[in-house]
Amino acid sequence: MSSTLPTVLLPGLLCDDMVWAHAREPLSARAPVLVADYGLLDSLGAMAEQVLRDAPARFALAGHSMGGRVALEVFRRAPQRVAAIALMDTAVHPLPPGEAAERERAGRYELLAIAKERGMAAMAERWVRGMVWPPRLSETALVRSVIDMFARKNADVFAAQIAALLGRPDAAPLLNAIDCPALVLCGADDSWSTPERHRDMAAAIDGSRLVLVPQCGHMCTLERPEAVTRALLDWHASTQA
């Protein structure tokens, strides 16, 4: 029996409701669906607080990439309101110390500089190459959809979301506290948020379901929408309103 529980969908860095386009209609046929927009918020905590202000009293919560981190911050603040959680192509650890932190910071600010100097589309054309499974980079429609989505945002939004990610808290301790239906999903070829990390996350959440989507990179909902939607519908059906 399908659940009638409302669903809140959390996009990742520079993403919008397009990443949920395939799953949104079948989920909406069951219950209301809300897709978050973070605006110019520059911390994961502030994003989570806005989600809680906008969300119904109790809901299923799915987050992709940065949205997965926001989902965990929602759970940190109001676990009693989260009836189910799906964490997709994401991670839980804070900014690493030392040289690794400097490399990440430099890489993110290099992309921001391109966005400011040459425009969001130019930045996205470079960034997308690490986001999509390499054998599909020749598929113009897929790659263009990602670039166009990123280009709908501006450099101010990019800067705010970079600040949020660089200031990310450690969410690993939250995983053991999750006691609702949980889906942990990742592209099997995601080089950004690796399958190994998702195996560790799933192992830390009692009773969670791990799904690794074959021949898929980081942008799972756009690369393999049918497989991701099936997993989300199965997850949602396991919840209770």
BELWO-V921470 format. One record per residue. N is the residue number from 1. RES is the residue in three letters. SS is DSSP state (A for helix, B for strand, O for the rest). OMEGA is omega as a letter, one per 40 degrees, with the letter a starting at -180 (NA if undefined). Layout:
# BELWO-V921470
N&RES&SS&OMEGA ; N&RES&SS&OMEGA
This chain:
# BELWO-V921470
1&MET&O&a ; 2&SER&O&i ; 3&SER&O&i ; 4&THR&O&a ; 5&LEU&O&i ; 6&PRO&O&a ; 7&THR&B&i ; 8&VAL&B&a ; 9&LEU&B&a ; 10&LEU&B&i ; 11&PRO&O&i ; 12&GLY&O&a ; 13&LEU&O&i ; 14&LEU&O&i ; 15&CYS&O&i ; 16&ASP&O&a ; 17&ASP&A&i ; 18&MET&A&a ; 19&VAL&A&a ; 20&TRP&A&a ; 21&ALA&A&a ; 22&HIS&A&a ; 23&ALA&A&a ; 24&ARG&A&a ; 25&GLU&A&i ; 26&PRO&A&i ; 27&LEU&A&i ; 28&SER&A&i ; 29&ALA&O&a ; 30&ARG&O&a ; 31&ALA&O&a ; 32&PRO&O&i ; 33&VAL&B&i ; 34&LEU&B&i ; 35&VAL&B&a ; 36&ALA&O&i ; 37&ASP&O&a ; 38&TYR&O&a ; 39&GLY&O&a ; 40&LEU&O&i ; 41&LEU&O&a ; 42&ASP&O&i ; 43&SER&O&i ; 44&LEU&A&i ; 45&GLY&A&i ; 46&ALA&A&i ; 47&MET&A&a ; 48&ALA&A&a ; 49&GLU&A&i ; 50&GLN&A&i ; 51&VAL&A&a ; 52&LEU&A&i ; 53&ARG&A&a ; 54&ASP&A&a ; 55&ALA&O&i ; 56&PRO&O&a ; 57&ALA&O&a ; 58&ARG&O&a ; 59&PHE&B&i ; 60&ALA&B&a ; 61&LEU&B&i ; 62&ALA&B&i ; 63&GLY&B&i ; 64&HIS&B&i ; 65&SER&O&i ; 66&MET&A&i ; 67&GLY&A&i ; 68&GLY&A&i ; 69&ARG&A&i ; 70&VAL&A&i ; 71&ALA&A&i ; 72&LEU&A&i ; 73&GLU&A&i ; 74&VAL&A&i ; 75&PHE&A&i ; 76&ARG&A&a ; 77&ARG&A&a ; 78&ALA&O&a ; 79&PRO&A&a ; 80&GLN&A&i ; 81&ARG&A&a ; 82&VAL&B&a ; 83&ALA&B&i ; 84&ALA&B&a ; 85&ILE&B&i ; 86&ALA&B&a ; 87&LEU&B&a ; 88&MET&B&i ; 89&ASP&O&a ; 90&THR&O&a ; 91&ALA&O&a ; 92&VAL&O&a ; 93&HIS&O&i ; 94&PRO&O&i ; 95&LEU&O&a ; 96&PRO&O&a ; 97&PRO&O&i ; 98&GLY&A&a ; 99&GLU&A&a ; 100&ALA&A&i ; 101&ALA&A&a ; 102&GLU&A&i ; 103&ARG&A&i ; 104&GLU&A&a ; 105&ARG&A&a ; 106&ALA&A&a ; 107&GLY&A&i ; 108&ARG&A&a ; 109&TYR&A&i ; 110&GLU&A&i ; 111&LEU&A&i ; 112&LEU&A&i ; 113&ALA&A&i ; 114&ILE&A&a ; 115&ALA&A&a ; 116&LYS&A&a ; 117&GLU&A&a ; 118&ARG&A&i ; 119&GLY&O&a ; 120&MET&A&a ; 121&ALA&A&i ; 122&ALA&A&i ; 123&MET&A&a ; 124&ALA&A&i ; 125&GLU&A&i ; 126&ARG&A&a ; 127&TRP&A&a ; 128&VAL&A&a ; 129&ARG&A&i ; 130&GLY&A&a ; 131&MET&O&a ; 132&VAL&O&i ; 133&TRP&O&a ; 134&PRO&A&i ; 135&PRO&A&a ; 136&ARG&A&a ; 137&LEU&O&i ; 138&SER&O&i ; 139&GLU&O&a ; 140&THR&A&a ; 141&ALA&A&i ; 142&LEU&A&a ; 143&VAL&A&i ; 144&ARG&A&a ; 145&SER&A&i ; 146&VAL&A&a ; 147&ILE&A&a ; 148&ASP&A&i ; 149&MET&A&i ; 150&PHE&A&a ; 151&ALA&A&i ; 152&ARG&O&i ; 153&LYS&O&i ; 154&ASN&O&a ; 155&ALA&A&i ; 156&ASP&A&i ; 157&VAL&A&i ; 158&PHE&A&a ; 159&ALA&A&a ; 160&ALA&A&a ; 161&GLN&A&i ; 162&ILE&A&i ; 163&ALA&A&i ; 164&ALA&A&a ; 165&LEU&A&i ; 166&LEU&A&i ; 167&GLY&O&a ; 168&ARG&O&i ; 169&PRO&O&i ; 170&ASP&O&i ; 171&ALA&O&a ; 172&ALA&A&a ; 173&PRO&A&a ; 174&LEU&A&a ; 175&LEU&A&a ; 176&ASN&O&a ; 177&ALA&O&a ; 178&ILE&O&a ; 179&ASP&O&i ; 180&CYS&O&i ; 181&PRO&B&a ; 182&ALA&B&i ; 183&LEU&B&i ; 184&VAL&B&a ; 185&LEU&B&a ; 186&CYS&B&i ; 187&GLY&B&a ; 188&ALA&O&i ; 189&ASP&O&i ; 190&ASP&O&i ; 191&SER&O&a ; 192&TRP&O&i ; 193&SER&O&a ; 194&THR&O&i ; 195&PRO&A&i ; 196&GLU&A&i ; 197&ARG&A&a ; 198&HIS&A&i ; 199&ARG&A&i ; 200&ASP&A&i ; 201&MET&A&a ; 202&ALA&A&a ; 203&ALA&A&a ; 204&ALA&A&a ; 205&ILE&O&a ; 206&ASP&O&i ; 207&GLY&O&a ; 208&SER&O&i ; 209&ARG&B&i ; 210&LEU&B&i ; 211&VAL&B&i ; 212&LEU&B&a ; 213&VAL&B&a ; 214&PRO&O&i ; 215&GLN&O&a ; 216&CYS&O&i ; 217&GLY&O&a ; 218&HIS&O&a ; 219&MET&O&a ; 220&CYS&A&a ; 221&THR&A&i ; 222&LEU&A&a ; 223&GLU&A&a ; 224&ARG&O&a ; 225&PRO&A&a ; 226&GLU&A&a ; 227&ALA&A&a ; 228&VAL&A&i ; 229&THR&A&i ; 230&ARG&A&a ; 231&ALA&A&a ; 232&LEU&A&i ; 233&LEU&A&i ; 234&ASP&A&i ; 235&TRP&A&a ; 236&HIS&A&a ; 237&ALA&A&a ; 238&SER&O&a ; 239&THR&O&i ; 240&GLN&O&i ; 241&ALA&O&NA
